[in-house]
Amino acid sequence: MARMFVDCRDYPSEMNCTIAISADTKKELLEAAVQHATSVHGHQDSPELRRELAKMIKTQ
């Protein structure tokens, strides 16, 4: 199974965040990405945020 990841460097922000998060399952990766987006970037956890983050997932 290919490892999946989300890389903040692909989505420039005022913070210039360089975090990359990876996991073996989409569910695990999405949960970690939501935690990062809410705690670091100040987003609110919502179905829309989760849909947008899911679109950002890439496979290594």
N, C-alpha and C positions, 0 to 999 in steps of 0.2 A: 504494500500500500504506500502511495506517495504521501509525503508529509505536506501539510497545508500551512500557510502562513499569511499574516497581514503585516505590512510594513508601513509605518507612519511616514517614512521618507517619500513614499509615492503620493502622498496627499499633503502638500505644504500647508503649514499653519503659522500663525504668529509665533508659536513656541519653537518652531524648527525642530520638532520632535524627531528623534532618530530611533525610536523603539521598534523592534520587530518581534512579533509573537508567533510561535509555531506550536503545532499540536498534531497528533495523529488522527483526531476526529474533528469533524466540523462543529459538533456540539461543544466540545471542550474548547476549541479555538474561539468560537463565538462568545462563550461565557467570559473568557479571559479578555477578549477585545472589548466587550461591553464594560467590564470592570475598569479597564484602562481608559476608555472613552469618558466614562462618568467621573472617575476619580482624578484623572490628570487633565482632561480637556474640558471638563465641566458640562458635558452633555447630560441630558436626562434619559434614563432608560425608558425606551418606548418600543412598540412594534416597528415603527418607522426607522428608528436608529438601528435596530437589529436587522432589518431588511437591507439597509445601506451597508452595514458592516459585512453582511453575508456576501454582498456583491464584490467586496474588496478582497475576498479570500482567493489566494492563488495557490497553485500546487508546485512543489519543488520537483 
